Amino acid sequence: MESPPEPLTYPFRPGPGPLPNPVFAELRERPLVRVRMAYGEEAWLATRYADVKTVMSDPRFSVAEAVGRDHPRTHPLAGAVSGMFSLDPPEHTRVRGLVSKELSARRIAGLRDRANQLAEGLLDRMVEEGGPVDLVDRFAIPFPTAMLCNLLGVPDEDHRRFWDWAVGKLSGTATDDELRTESEEFVSYVVALFEARRREPRDDLFSCVLRAREADSRVTEKEMLALAGDLLMAGFLTVSHQIAICFHQLLLRPGELRRLRDRPALIPAAVEELLRYVQLINFLPPRYATEDIELGEVLVRAGDPVLVATAAANRDPAVFPDGEELRLDRSGPPHLGFGQGTHYCLGAHLARMELQVSLETVLRRLPGLRLAVPEDELRWMTGGMVLGLRTLPVTFDADQGTSDVDRCTSDADRGTPGARSVPDAPPGPVPGEQPGPGPSCPRSSTYPAHP
């Protein structure tokens, strides 16, 4: 009798840069495959769009079942599954509901002027100083960090601390002791901030959570802290990396960059295509089958963990014709970059808005934007849960734009006939001319270098 094949080592190393490993194209031709991460039990890996969508949206696949098990993971610390990603409905629905209204499409649309002002201020300083600059340090980090910290009610002087905590959590290089120390520091800070908001409520998310707890005695302090941690992880670090990666891909395609600069109405569709095309997330926590389920021509037994590769699903040729190509005016089904179903990204509307504002503002304010170093000198972070650029040195021509936030097109003008629509809510239940070498760019002291 033939012995079963050895499980593949997962996650696969991306490459080149933020693009998915080519092995995904081969795996999509097969049913589910067996994989093993550095720690935990073996798992099934889903790579096809239909299978990934099913695992993410079918309630028979549970994230809560991973708690207390030797679940697949890259780090020995067993507490990797936590927060809302350790909950199934109805508990997940209840906790998510504490802030979901504050992050709705309508509420986020009302924050667009503030986002424009923040972006313009960052660009003002870059234009005044001239190039070259590091677009990661000077824009991709501080812009979404300030947006989320302002939403949470975090004082300006503590924004850097939040960035440090997020980087440490997802870097993949921290030791158990370092993770515990950072977690304790974060919890202590958030507890103190909740206490401050309890004494003096404000119009921010932490005050909103406290009001919800007063109205619903079932909300525990542990759930409040878990929610704060989820917002920290997903609220700006992933957006920061996605901003940098979007510009990286456009800088490699100067013609497409000029096209977006000249036709900003294309930017919403371009954001969706960039989110589909690049691989931002290296891996996601597992879902466990709660009963025997036929998936991808394979019988997944009750109790089996299943991992999903959204980067592979987002290039499935059965759904995205010529999926290996970046087409900024692509139309068709939605990508799975923000997930699907119950655990659809809570900050998806905020991320979309920030990515759109980033492209609109930077392309308008920095004409002639181009890499300041050869592309092969760029360095990537690949060891953690989230992929990202360490730096993105760019230069640009003298400012020919204006710092006028009113120049941004209205929501109605942003639509383009035939372009992929951006849904207000996810489908299903809901309960990121090659220039020659240039000078290296100096770093400011705004944020620490990536680990």
N, C-alpha and C positions, 0 to 999 in steps of 0.2 A: 504494500500500500504506500502511495506517495505521501510523504510528510508535507504538511502545509508550508507555504513559503514563509520565509522569515519576514517579520513586520518591517516596514520602512521606518527609518529614523526621521522623526518629525519634531519641529517644523523644518521645512526645506530652506536652505539659504537662498534668499532672493537674489535676483541678478538678471541683467546688470542694473545697478542703482535701485530704483524703487519698483522695478518691473518684476512680475512673478517668475518663479523658477520655470524654465521650459518643460520640466517633468510634468507639470499640471496638464499640459496639452495631451500627453500620453495617458495620464490617469483618467481623463474624462472619457476616454474610449473604453474604459473598463467599468465594471460595477464598483461598489465600495471596496476600498483596500484597507488592509490592516496596517496600523502604524503604532510606534511606541515613542513617547516623549522621554525626556531625561529621567523623569520620576513618575511613578504611578503605573497603573495597569495599562494593558494594550487597549486600543480603541479602533473603531471604524473611522475612516476618513471619507467624507462626501465632497465631491468636486464639481458635480454637474449642477447647473442652475436649479433645475426642478427638485433635485434631492436636497440641496442646501436650503432652498426655500421651505421645503416640507419640514426639515428638522427644526428650522427656526420658528415656524408658525404652528405646527401641530402640537396640541397640548399633551399628547402622549409622550412627547420628549420633554423631560424635566431637568431644569438646572438645579433645583433644590435637592435632588437625589445625590448630587456630588458632595454635599456637605457631610463631613465625617467619613468619607470614603477615600481610598487611595487613588484619587482621581488623576488623570493624566495632567502633567504640568512640567514646567521647565525649571522650577525652583523647589528645593526640598521643603521649604516652609509650607505646611499643609493648609494654612489659612488663606491660600491664594484666592479661593472662591469665597467672596464675601459681598456685603452690600446688597443692592437690589438684584445682582446677578446670582444670589443664592436663594432667591425667592420665586415661587410660582404663584399664580393667582389662587385665592383672592388676596393673600398677603401682599404680593407684589403690586396689585392694583391699588390697594389702600395706601401703601407707602409712596408709590409713584404719584398718586393723586395729590400728595402734599404740595408739590411744586409744578405739576404738569400745566396748570392754567397760566402760571407765570412764564412758562416757556412755550406757550402756544404760538401759532403763526401770527395771530393778530397782535399779541403782546410784543413779539420780537420785531414786527414791522414798525411798531412805535419806537423802537430803539435805534432805528436806522440813522436818524439824524445824529444821535450821540456817537454812533460808530463812525460816521463820516467825519465828525469833528476830531475824534481821537486819531483817525488815520491821517487827516490833513495835518494835525500837529506834528506827528512823527515825520511826515514827508517834508514839512517846513524845515525841520532841523537838518534833514539829510540834504535838501537842496541848498541850504545856507552853507553847509560845510563842504559840499561837493563830493565827488567820488574819488577813489573807490570806497564802498562801504560794505559791511556784512549785512545782507538783507535779513538773515536769521536773527542776529542780535539786535538790529536797529528797528525791525518791523515785525517779523513773523512771531517773535516771542512777546514783545510788549503789547502789541495790539490786542490779541485775544485774551491775554492775561489780564489786562486792564478792564476789558469788557466784562469778563466773568467776575473778577473781584469786585467791580462796581455793583454788579447784580447781587452778589452775596452780601455786600456791605463790608468788605475787607478794606481797612484803611490803606491809603496809597503806599505808606512806608513799609507795609507788610506784603506787597505783591511779590517781591523777590522770594520771600520765604515760601509762599505757595508754589512758586515755580520749582524751587529746590525740592519740596516734598513730592511733587508730581514726577519730576525727573527720577528721583531716587526710587519711587515705587515701581516705575515701568522700565527702568534701565536694563534690568536683567543681570547687572553686575554686582549689586549690593549683597552683602552677606546677611545671614539670618539676624545677627546682632544689629547690624546697621538698619535693617528693615524694622526691627522691633523698636529701636531708638527713635527712628523717624516717625513711626506710627504713634508712639507715645507722645512725642512733641506735637504732632498734628492734633491728636485727640485733646491734649491739654489746651492748645490754642483755641480749638473750636468750642470746647466747653466754656472757656472764658468769654468767647465772643457771644455765645448763646446767653450767658449770664448778663452781659452788657446789654443785649437786645431785650432781655426780659425786663431790665430796669428802665430802658429807654428805647422803645420800639421805633423802627424806622421803616421806610418803604424799600425793603430789600428782602432777599429770599430767606435769610435766616429768621427775620421777623415773621415772615409768612409761615414758615414751618412752626414757629412757636404758637402763632394764632391757631394753626390747624391742630396742634396738640391740645390746646385749651378746649377746642370744640370736639375733640375725639380722644377720650382718655386711653384708648387702646394704643396710641402712638407712644412708643417707649424711647428713652434716651438713646438706647443702642441703635434703634432704627434711625433716629435723627442724625447720629454720628455716621452711620453707614451711608445715609443719603448725602451728607456733606462730602464724604470720601468719594462717592461716585461722581459728584459734580466736579470735584478736584481732578479726578482722573480723566473724565471724558469731556470736561467743559472747555479746556483750553489747550492742554498739551497736544492732543491729537490734532486740533485745528491749527496750532502753530506749525506742526510738521507738515500738514496738508498744504498750508499756504506756501511754505518753502518749496515743497515738491511741485506744486502747480507752476510756480515761476520757473523752476528748474526745467520742467518739460517744455514750457513756452520759449525759454531762452535757447533751447536746442532746436527750435523751429521758429526762426525770426519772422518768416512770412506769416505764420499764424498769430504771432504776437502782434505784428502790425495790423493784422486784420481785426483783432479784438480791440485794439486801441482806436481804430478808425470806425468800428461798428460796435459800440458798447452794448447795443441791444442783444448781441449774441452771447454776452457774458453768462447769463443764467444757464443756458444750455451748455455752454463750454464748461462751467463748473460741474455739472452733472456728468459730463463725459470724462473730465479729469478724475472725478471721484471713482468712476467705473474703471478707468484705464490703469491707474497706478495701484500698487499694493502698499497700503499704509499699516495694516494690522498683520503681524506675523502669525498670530494664532488667536483663537477665542476659547473660553472655557468650554468644557464638554457638556453635552446634554445626554441624559440617560433615558433609555427606552423603559417605559413603565409597563409595557406589554409587548408581546411578539408583534413586530411590524415588518411588512414587506417594503423594502426601500432599495431602489436602484438594482432590482433583480436579486437582492440579497435578503435573507430572512434575518433581521436584527432581533435577537432574543431579549426578553425582558431583563433589565439589569445591565445591558451592554452600553458602554459609553460611545457616543458618536461625536466626532469633531467635524467642523465645517470649514472649508476653504473658500471664503468669499472672493478672494482674488482670482481663483480658478473659475468660480461660477460666473463672475463678471466678464469673462472672456469666452463663455460657452458659445460656440458657433451656431448651436441650435436656437439661440435666443438673440445673439448679437452678430449679424453677418460681418465678416472681416473684423472680428473682435480684437485681433492683435494690432489693429490700426487705431490711431487716435484721430477721430473725426469730430471736431468741435461742434458741428451742427447735427450730430446724430439724433435721430428720433427713435422711438420704440419703447419697449418695456423698461421699467425702472431698474437701476442697478441695486445691488444688495449691500452697498458700502455702509449703510446705516442700519443694517439688519432687517428684520422682518417680524411681524407679529408682536407678541407681548413685550419683548425686549427691544423693540425698535428704539433707536437712539433717542434718549430724552432731549438731548441738545441739538437735534438735527436742524431745526429751523434757525437756531442761533448760528450754527456752523455754516449753513448755506448763506445766510446774510453776511457773515464776516468774510467768507471767501469771495462773494460778489463785490463787496465794498473794497476788499484788498485789490482785486484785479482792476476795478474801475479807477481807483485812486492812484495806484502806483503807475499804471500804464499812462494815465493822463499827466501825472506830475513829473515822471522821469522819462522824457523822450530819449530815444536811442539806447534804451536799457539793454545791457549786454553783460556777459560774464567777464570778470576781470582776471580770471585765471583759466588755463586750459581745463576742459571738462574732466579730464582724467586725474586732475589734482584734487577734485572734490572728495571728501571723505564722508562715509555713511555710517550710521549707527544701525547695526543689524542684529545685535544679540538679545534685545529685549522684546517686549510684546509689540511695541510700536516702532516702525522704521522712521528714520529722519536724517536730515543733513546736519552735520556738525556746524558748518558755515556755508554761506552762499555769497562769495565776493562778487559784487557787480559794480559797474560804472555806468555813467549816463552822460548825456549832453546837457548844456546849460538849460535851466528850467524855461520851458516855453508855455507852461500851463499856468493856471491860477489856483489859488487856494480858496475856491468858492464851492462850498458844499451844496449850494442850490443848483449846481450844474448837473448833478446826478439825475438821471432820467427817472421818471415816475414809474411806479410798479406797472401801470398799464402800458407804458412805452417799452418796457423791458421784454415783452413777449415777442416772439418771432414766429410767423406762420411756418408750420411744419416742424418746428423745433420741439424737442421733448418737453412735455409739461413737467412742472415741479409740483408734486402733490402737497396739499395742505396737511394731509395725514397719510400715514403709510397704508397700503392695501392690507386687508385682513384685520384681525382684532387688535386693538390697542387698549388694555383694561383700566470722509479727507474723504542762416549764414553764420556759422560758427566764428566768433571773433578770434583774433590772435591772442597770444598770451598778454596779460596786462599786469600791472603792479599788484602786489598783495594788499589786502585792505586791513587797516588797523581795527582792532576791537575796541568798543567802548566798555565802560565798566558797569553798564546797565544790568546785565545778567551774566551769570557764570557760564563758562564754556560747558558744552555738553560733555557728559562723562564718556 
